[in-house]
Amino acid sequence: MRIPFRGAQQVPLDPALVAPMSAPARPELTGGRRIGVLVQHGFTGNPVSMRPWAEDLAARGYAVEMPLLPGHGTRWQDLNKVTWADWVATVEGALDKLAAENDAVVAVGLSMGGALCLRLAADHGEDLAGIVVVNAAVDTMRKDVKLLPVLKHLVPGFPGIANDIKKPGADEHGYPTTPLKAAASMFAGYAELRKDLPRVTVPVLFFRSAEDHVVDISSSRALNAGLSSKDFEERVLEDSYHVATLDNDAPRIFAESAEFIERVTAAQD
């Protein structure tokens, strides 16, 4: 008899390790203008995966808001108590804060964090100068996803997706288990987002790993087919897996995203 997967044991994560980040703008480094950047981690992850990028942005003078999404950064069981709507509300709150305090705002995100940035661009494009997404997830070719509405009632979780990183020794400190109620809500959110991709008109820079064991090529196809952005570029990362923000191509992501942010925020003058 096969015993259903019940989820891996997990020691609660150190709150200091996964803490959100908030840094003020330093307009003396950005041509006298206050520029804000919303930085968003992905599903079952936490700010660890984005902290080097957030710190790089802050060092360049950008105001940074990097939220910890509800249900993340504690134990994986907590993620089954929240939904896509909770995560959208969190990033909307961060965007509101940045928009109120800065002259222009850009949102950047990894995986589901990229999807949340796209959700913001579809719903609140007037508040964004552009978005940068890394291995953004909006679709999947996995057949078992169609079974999630049923599976979520039968088993709490499946094996986790954390640490798809090529660089030796890197650790995103993600959950060891993928909670199925939360995953079902996420994929339902993706389905709605795909319908709304044509509403995204802001500039988009899309980094995609050539080898990604979490997000497949269907997300790239959806973005290329669905976005209305006239300023859209897809750049392939050849030396990183899914968590590219902690991988070998991270310095490239940091440098090229900074160039993009400078360009699209200057265009708003």
Number of C-alpha atoms within 10 A of each C-alpha: 3 4 5 11 12 14 19 15 11 13 9 11 15 11 10 8 13 22 16 19 15 16 18 17 23 19 16 11 13 15 12 9 19 22 28 33 29 25 31 32 27 25 24 27 30 28 27 22 25 23 22 16 22 27 16 15 22 20 14 16 22 29 24 25 24 25 22 23 25 18 22 23 27 20 18 27 20 14 23 19 12 16 19 20 11 13 21 18 15 16 25 19 13 20 24 13 14 25 18 12 16 18 16 23 27 30 30 29 26 28 25 27 27 26 29 32 31 32 24 22 26 19 14 16 18 12 19 22 24 30 28 27 28 27 32 27 28 29 21 17 12 10 8 9 15 12 10 20 15 13 17 18 10 12 16 20 24 19 14 16 17 20 22 20 22 19 17 8 8 15 16 20 19 26 30 21 23 24 26 24 23 26 23 22 17 20 20 16 19 22 12 12 19 21 11 17 22 15 20 23 18 24 24 28 21 23 22 26 22 17 18 19 13 16 23 22 17 15 21 20 12 17 23 16 12 16 22 17 17 11 13 18 14 15 13 15 22 12 16 23 26 28 32 29 27 25 22 20 19 18 16 13 21 17 13 15 21 16 11 18 27 15 13 21 20 15 9 9 8
